[in-house]
Amino acid sequence: MWCLKLLFPLLLIINEASCQWNVWLPRDISAMTNSCVVIPCTFIYPSGIRPYRGVHGIWYFGQPYPQLFPPVVYKTRTDVVHESYKGRTELLGDLQQRNCTLLINNVGVEHSGKYYFRADLGGANMYTFPDYSELKVLDQPNIDVPEETVSDEVLELTCSAPDNCPSMTPQIQWMYTDYLPDPVFSSEYLTNENSAVLSSTLSFTPRPMHNGQLLGCRVYYPNTTLVYEKLISLDIKYAPRSVWVNVSSEVMEGSSVTIHCEVDSNPPPRISWLFGGNELLQDTAANLSLSLDDVTPTKEGIYTCVGDNGYGAMNTSLYLAVK
């Protein structure tokens, strides 16, 4: 319904919101499986409309167009809803006060998606708001890991879980932290557009020995059986910390010999075998072997293995004697 705007200059300061349908609800909201979620919602309608037999409403899932028969999540006029929402939904808000807040109990991943509210003021005064709230139902907590984790630099890992179920408050625990050097834990409670998230941050300084170690985050709800866990494997980048080669040795002229090099680093290094200032062989790997056939006295001397992975370089040499 359109409202007429007066053209007199002094009346142009009309509050346009009073002439429109509008709704306020969080664009994104999340919940853990089998818990509940409250979608806060308030709305307004044109001031010229007088509700006929009260204010009613419908919540739809997936799309806002009634003619396409989207699943009905909640409906005030009847208790007929889609089977996946039977016994799960409740309107917490008072529609007469323009509050359309919705509660969904025992949510599952199948309930993830967009939720739309439709106001019904009687007669032709019905309107489905195009704005929606998108629900994400999670089966495990989220752990934020930096794109790169480097040895001997402070690492911060944050585990988070939604807190949008009034009857249940999540708790967060870190798992497998006993081997960490001086771990520090801190918690934070964040709200955004009436959507809440509880987070716990773990800080420590990793060493090369922690590469590949498991860390975990557990979210649980006290006095319930609901527990959620997520594990990660630490990927600690570090410069070569050892380069192993054969011990110096003697070989007979005309024979063959293979010398080996192994480098401990993450990521694997570019390994090069050098002799007399020349690069004989190179590859990106954890180890590299150099084979020499028909050895002559000209091949006697110092052979150097160099490992370089971008975080640092290291080398070790051996002396090959030809008899």
C-alpha positions as CSV (number, residue, x, y, z in Angstrom):
1,M,0.0,0.0,0.0
2,W,1.3,3.4,-0.9
3,C,1.1,6.4,1.3
4,L,0.4,9.8,-0.3
5,K,3.1,12.3,0.3
6,L,2.1,15.9,0.7
7,L,3.9,18.3,-1.5
8,F,4.0,21.3,0.9
9,P,7.7,22.0,1.7
10,L,7.1,22.1,5.4
11,L,5.6,18.6,5.4
12,L,8.4,16.9,3.5
13,I,10.0,15.9,6.8
14,I,7.5,13.0,7.1
15,N,9.0,9.9,8.6
16,E,9.1,7.6,5.6
17,A,9.3,4.5,7.8
18,S,5.6,5.1,8.9
19,C,4.6,4.7,5.2
20,Q,6.3,1.3,4.6
21,W,6.5,-2.3,5.6
22,N,9.8,-3.1,7.2
23,V,11.4,-5.8,9.3
24,W,14.5,-6.2,11.5
25,L,16.1,-9.5,12.1
26,P,19.7,-10.8,12.1
27,R,20.9,-11.6,8.6
28,D,23.0,-14.5,9.9
29,I,22.4,-16.7,12.9
30,S,23.7,-20.1,14.0
31,A,23.0,-22.9,16.4
32,M,24.4,-26.3,17.4
33,T,22.5,-29.4,16.3
34,N,19.8,-30.6,18.7
35,S,19.9,-27.3,20.6
36,C,17.5,-24.4,20.0
37,V,17.7,-21.0,18.3
38,V,15.8,-17.8,18.8
39,I,15.5,-15.5,15.7
40,P,14.8,-12.0,17.0
41,C,12.4,-10.2,14.9
42,T,10.5,-6.9,14.9
43,F,8.4,-5.3,12.1
44,I,6.4,-2.2,11.2
45,Y,3.6,-1.7,8.8
46,P,2.1,1.5,7.1
47,S,0.5,3.7,9.7
48,G,-2.7,4.0,7.7
49,I,-3.5,0.3,8.1
50,R,-5.9,-0.8,10.9
51,P,-5.5,-4.5,11.6
52,Y,-8.7,-6.5,11.0
53,R,-9.3,-9.0,13.8
54,G,-5.7,-8.6,15.2
55,V,-2.3,-9.1,13.7
56,H,-1.3,-12.6,12.5
57,G,1.9,-13.9,11.0
58,I,3.6,-16.8,9.2
59,W,7.2,-17.9,9.1
60,Y,8.4,-19.5,5.9
61,F,11.5,-21.5,5.1
62,G,13.5,-21.2,1.9
63,Q,11.6,-18.6,0.0
64,P,9.2,-15.7,0.6
65,Y,6.6,-16.4,-2.1
66,P,3.4,-18.1,-0.7
67,Q,2.3,-19.0,-4.3
68,L,5.3,-21.3,-4.5
69,F,4.2,-23.1,-1.3
70,P,7.4,-22.8,0.8
71,P,7.5,-24.9,4.0
72,V,5.5,-23.3,6.8
73,V,7.6,-23.0,9.9
74,Y,5.0,-21.3,12.2
75,K,1.5,-19.9,11.6
76,T,-0.6,-18.1,14.1
77,R,-4.0,-18.8,12.6
78,T,-3.6,-22.6,12.6
79,D,-1.1,-25.2,13.9
80,V,-0.6,-26.6,10.4
81,V,3.2,-26.5,9.7
82,H,5.6,-28.5,7.6
83,E,6.3,-31.9,9.2
84,S,10.0,-31.1,9.9
85,Y,8.8,-28.3,12.2
86,K,6.0,-30.0,14.1
87,G,6.3,-29.5,17.8
88,R,9.5,-27.5,17.3
89,T,8.4,-23.9,16.8
90,E,7.0,-21.3,19.1
91,L,6.3,-17.6,18.6
92,L,8.0,-15.7,21.5
93,G,7.1,-12.3,20.3
94,D,3.7,-10.5,20.6
95,L,2.6,-9.6,17.1
96,Q,0.2,-7.0,18.5
97,Q,3.4,-5.3,19.7
98,R,5.0,-5.9,16.3
99,N,7.4,-8.5,17.7
100,C,7.8,-11.6,15.5
101,T,10.6,-13.4,17.4
102,L,10.6,-17.1,16.6
103,L,11.9,-20.0,18.7
104,I,12.9,-23.3,17.0
105,N,13.7,-26.2,19.3
106,N,15.8,-29.3,18.5
107,V,17.2,-27.9,15.3
108,G,19.0,-30.2,12.8
109,V,21.2,-29.5,9.8
110,E,18.1,-29.9,7.6
111,H,16.8,-26.7,9.2
112,S,19.8,-24.7,7.8
113,G,18.6,-22.0,5.4
114,K,16.7,-18.7,5.0
115,Y,13.7,-17.8,7.1
116,Y,11.1,-15.2,6.0
117,F,8.3,-13.6,8.0
118,R,4.9,-12.7,6.5
119,A,2.6,-10.3,8.3
120,D,-1.2,-10.7,8.0
121,L,-3.3,-7.8,9.2
122,G,-6.5,-9.0,7.6
123,G,-8.1,-8.6,4.2
124,A,-5.6,-7.6,1.5
125,N,-3.1,-6.3,4.1
126,M,-0.6,-9.1,3.9
127,Y,3.1,-8.7,3.2
128,T,6.0,-11.1,3.1
129,F,9.2,-9.2,4.0
130,P,12.0,-9.7,1.5
131,D,14.6,-9.6,4.2
132,Y,15.5,-12.9,5.8
133,S,17.5,-14.5,8.5
134,E,19.8,-17.3,7.4
135,L,20.3,-20.1,9.9
136,K,23.4,-22.3,10.0
137,V,23.1,-25.4,12.1
138,L,26.5,-26.7,13.1
139,D,27.5,-30.2,14.1
140,Q,30.9,-29.1,15.5
141,P,32.4,-25.9,16.8
142,N,34.6,-23.7,14.6
143,I,38.3,-23.3,15.1
144,D,39.9,-20.2,13.5
145,V,43.5,-21.1,12.4
146,P,45.8,-18.5,10.9
147,E,46.8,-19.1,7.3
148,E,50.4,-19.6,8.4
149,T,51.8,-20.9,11.6
150,V,55.5,-20.4,12.2
151,S,57.7,-21.9,14.8
152,D,58.8,-19.6,17.6
153,E,56.1,-17.1,16.8
154,V,53.0,-16.6,19.1
155,L,50.1,-18.6,17.8
156,E,46.4,-17.8,18.6
157,L,43.7,-20.3,18.0
158,T,40.0,-19.3,18.6
159,C,37.2,-21.8,19.1
160,S,33.7,-20.5,18.9
161,A,30.1,-21.7,19.3
162,P,26.8,-19.9,18.9
163,D,24.9,-18.9,22.0
164,N,21.4,-18.2,20.6
165,C,19.4,-20.7,22.7
166,P,18.1,-19.0,25.9
167,S,17.5,-22.3,27.8
168,M,21.0,-23.6,27.2
169,T,24.4,-21.9,27.6
170,P,27.5,-23.4,26.0
171,Q,30.8,-24.0,27.6
172,I,34.1,-24.4,25.8
173,Q,37.1,-26.6,26.7
174,W,40.4,-27.0,24.8
175,M,41.7,-30.6,24.5
176,Y,45.2,-32.1,24.3
177,T,47.0,-29.0,25.6
178,D,49.1,-30.7,28.2
179,Y,52.2,-30.8,25.9
180,L,52.0,-27.1,25.0
181,P,54.5,-24.6,26.4
182,D,52.8,-22.1,28.7
183,P,49.4,-22.0,27.1
184,V,47.2,-19.0,27.9
185,F,43.4,-19.1,27.7
186,S,40.9,-16.2,27.3
187,S,37.2,-16.0,26.6
188,E,35.0,-13.5,24.8
189,Y,31.3,-13.0,24.3
190,L,30.3,-11.3,21.0
191,T,27.0,-10.0,19.9
192,N,26.0,-8.8,16.4
193,E,22.5,-7.9,15.3
194,N,21.0,-9.8,18.2
195,S,23.1,-12.9,17.4
196,A,25.6,-14.1,20.0
197,V,28.8,-16.2,19.9
198,L,30.9,-17.5,22.7
199,S,34.6,-17.9,21.9
200,S,37.7,-19.1,23.7
201,T,41.2,-18.2,22.5
202,L,44.3,-20.4,23.1
203,S,47.7,-18.7,22.8
204,F,51.1,-20.3,22.9
205,T,54.5,-20.3,21.1
206,P,54.9,-23.5,19.0
207,R,58.2,-25.3,18.4
208,P,59.1,-27.6,15.5
209,M,58.3,-30.6,17.8
210,H,54.7,-29.5,17.8
211,N,54.2,-30.0,14.1
212,G,51.6,-32.7,13.4
213,Q,50.3,-32.6,17.0
214,L,46.6,-32.8,17.6
215,L,44.6,-30.1,19.3
216,G,40.9,-30.1,20.0
217,C,38.0,-28.0,21.1
218,R,35.0,-29.3,23.0
219,V,31.7,-27.5,23.3
220,Y,29.1,-28.8,25.8
221,Y,25.9,-27.7,27.4
222,P,25.8,-28.3,31.2
223,N,23.1,-30.6,32.5
224,T,22.5,-32.1,29.0
225,T,24.1,-34.9,26.9
226,L,25.0,-32.5,24.1
227,V,28.7,-32.5,23.4
228,Y,30.5,-31.3,20.2
229,E,34.2,-31.7,19.3
230,K,36.6,-30.7,16.6
231,L,40.2,-31.7,16.2
232,I,42.9,-30.1,14.1
233,S,46.5,-31.1,13.3
234,L,49.1,-28.4,13.8
235,D,51.0,-27.4,10.7
236,I,54.0,-25.6,12.1
237,K,56.4,-24.1,9.5
238,Y,60.1,-24.1,10.5
239,A,63.4,-23.7,8.8
240,P,65.7,-26.8,8.3
241,R,66.9,-27.8,11.7
242,S,69.1,-30.7,10.7
243,V,70.8,-31.9,7.5
244,W,72.0,-35.5,7.6
245,V,74.5,-36.9,5.1
246,N,76.6,-40.1,4.8
247,V,79.9,-40.0,6.7
248,S,82.9,-39.3,4.7
249,S,84.1,-42.4,2.9
250,E,86.5,-44.0,0.4
251,V,85.6,-45.7,-2.8
252,M,87.6,-47.6,-5.4
253,E,88.2,-45.9,-8.7
254,G,85.8,-47.2,-11.4
255,S,83.2,-48.2,-8.9
256,S,79.8,-46.6,-8.1
257,V,78.6,-44.9,-5.0
258,T,75.4,-43.3,-3.7
259,I,75.4,-40.5,-1.2
260,H,72.3,-39.6,0.8
261,C,70.9,-36.4,2.3
262,E,68.0,-36.0,4.6
263,V,66.6,-32.6,5.8
264,D,64.2,-32.0,8.7
265,S,62.0,-29.0,7.9
266,N,58.4,-27.9,7.2
267,P,57.5,-27.4,4.4
268,P,59.9,-29.9,2.7
269,P,63.0,-28.0,1.3
270,R,64.6,-27.7,-2.0
271,I,67.6,-30.0,-1.6
272,S,70.7,-29.4,-3.7
273,W,73.9,-31.5,-4.1
274,L,76.9,-29.2,-4.8
275,F,80.4,-30.2,-5.9
276,G,83.1,-27.8,-6.9
277,G,80.7,-24.9,-7.0
278,N,78.4,-26.7,-9.4
279,E,74.9,-28.0,-8.7
280,L,74.7,-31.7,-9.6
281,L,71.2,-32.5,-8.5
282,Q,68.2,-30.8,-6.9
283,D,64.6,-31.7,-5.9
284,T,61.9,-30.5,-3.5
285,A,61.6,-33.4,-1.0
286,A,62.6,-34.5,2.5
287,N,65.6,-36.5,1.2
288,L,67.7,-36.8,-2.0
289,S,70.3,-39.3,-3.1
290,L,73.1,-38.6,-5.5
291,S,74.5,-41.6,-7.5
292,L,78.0,-41.4,-9.0
293,D,79.0,-44.1,-11.5
294,D,82.5,-45.0,-12.8
295,V,84.1,-42.9,-10.1
296,T,87.4,-41.3,-11.2
297,P,89.9,-39.2,-9.1
298,T,88.3,-36.0,-10.6
299,K,85.3,-36.8,-8.5
300,E,87.2,-36.8,-5.2
301,G,86.4,-33.9,-3.0
302,I,83.8,-32.2,-0.8
303,Y,80.1,-32.8,-1.6
304,T,77.7,-30.4,0.1
305,C,74.0,-30.9,0.6
306,V,71.9,-27.7,1.0
307,G,68.3,-27.6,2.2
308,D,66.3,-24.4,1.8
309,N,62.5,-24.1,2.3
310,G,62.0,-20.3,2.3
311,Y,62.1,-20.1,6.1
312,G,65.8,-20.7,6.3
313,A,68.6,-22.8,4.9
314,M,71.2,-25.3,6.3
315,N,73.9,-27.4,4.7
316,T,76.2,-30.3,5.6
317,S,79.2,-31.6,3.7
318,L,81.1,-34.9,3.3
319,Y,84.4,-35.8,1.8
320,L,84.5,-38.5,-0.8
321,A,88.0,-40.1,-1.3
322,V,88.8,-42.1,-4.5
323,K,91.5,-44.8,-4.2
